[in-house]
């Protein structure tokens, strides 16, 4: 048969309709798939949140060492297999807590002074004490190791030059140890017994231990060259 312009036009229109149907079908299937995935994502997020909140509650009530996976799944109302789909162990819950907490606490604005940054740290630890006191007071090894890393990176680095000048005879590794251990001990004391003092006052106590006032005063009196 010969193709006429009319039949060719009809054929083209039919092909366009078929393509439109296929495109519409694909779009609807894609939309349904996206909705399905969104619902799955929401369920996963809801389950993880329930597990994490249960962990935090027992952390405050019983402490980390006394909390079991069974405690967590009972309170979160999830199955054991569901728990292990999200977390291989309760240690991973602790790791998630540390990463989230420390990222939030140690974040620093560029223009802030050292004293104000330290006050920010103490204040934010105080505000999050429900999450950290049991770990801090029980001297949880993993928590303290992660805290040491953050203090070394964020606190020792801003105090190192002054410390080395104020204590030229002390090795840097010992000064680093002083900065981290004194921060932890000062924070522990403040959360336990010292909350009559402001965060600014606590920062001053901390700095007075590390850098003697007489050194600061003597530096202020040196002539400028």
Secondary structure as UniProt FT lines:
FT   HELIX           5..61
FT   TURN            64..66
FT   HELIX           69..76
FT   HELIX           80..86
FT   HELIX           90..105
FT   TURN            110..111
FT   HELIX           114..127
FT   HELIX           129..137
FT   TURN            138..139
FT   HELIX           141..151
FT   HELIX           152..156
FT   HELIX           157..166
FT   TURN            167..169
FT   HELIX           172..192
FT   TURN            195..196
FT   HELIX           199..210
FT   HELIX           213..221
//
